[in-house]
Amino acid sequence: MGSPGRPHRYDVEVVGLLVSPVHRYDGRPGGAVPAQDADRVERVDVRAGHGVVGDRYAGRPAHRDAAVTVLAAESVEALAAELGTGPLDALLTRRNVVLRGAEVEALRGEEFALDCGEGVVVLRGGRPANPCAWLDTVLAPGAHRGMRGRGGVRCAPLSDGVLRLGPAVLTSAVPLDAARAGEPHRVLPRPRPGLGDT
């Protein structure tokens, strides 16, 4: 069982972690995939109000509410199936945390936490982590469009803790459906005042 504010509990797996001191996909997409193996790590330190220690977005005021990016591995697997490419590397999307077994897109605007056994990391899901045009180069042609609505979530870190590869417990304020982890999540536009209101 989760905490009072996060009553829903799920067993998940952290299958990828990335800390990038620099922006690897800078400028227009090119023909060569930039080297990035050094960015793949087995554990990350997360600091409240700061982000992932050592990451380019950590401590930057403009990214305070979006310092940690989280992605469902199933999103990339579903994309690979749709494009017929064979397996694709989810870390090439450049998200900090890649989870298996969580409907990540449903966490937009919601508080959730990940516990890998070294301190609970509490996050508040925010806006979508929209895919960039580089995905057509680094994953496969059509990946940029195909990842829309399932490119992950930008999150504000609310507590200090450690995330590491392997099993974890996710607690959330809302129920999640792991079977929908790879599906695009569309946000419907909010009705504008005065148009259709009665």
Secondary structure, DSSP 8 states (H G I E B T S, - for coil): --BTTB-EEEEEEEEEEB--SS-SS-SS--SS----GGGB-SEEEEETTTEETTSTTTT-GGGTTSSEEEEEHHHHHHHHHHHT-----GGGG--SEEEES--GGGGTT-EEEEESSS--EEEEEEEE----TTHHHHT-TTHHHHTTT-S-EEEEE-S-EEEESEEEEEEESS---GGGTTS---------TTSS--
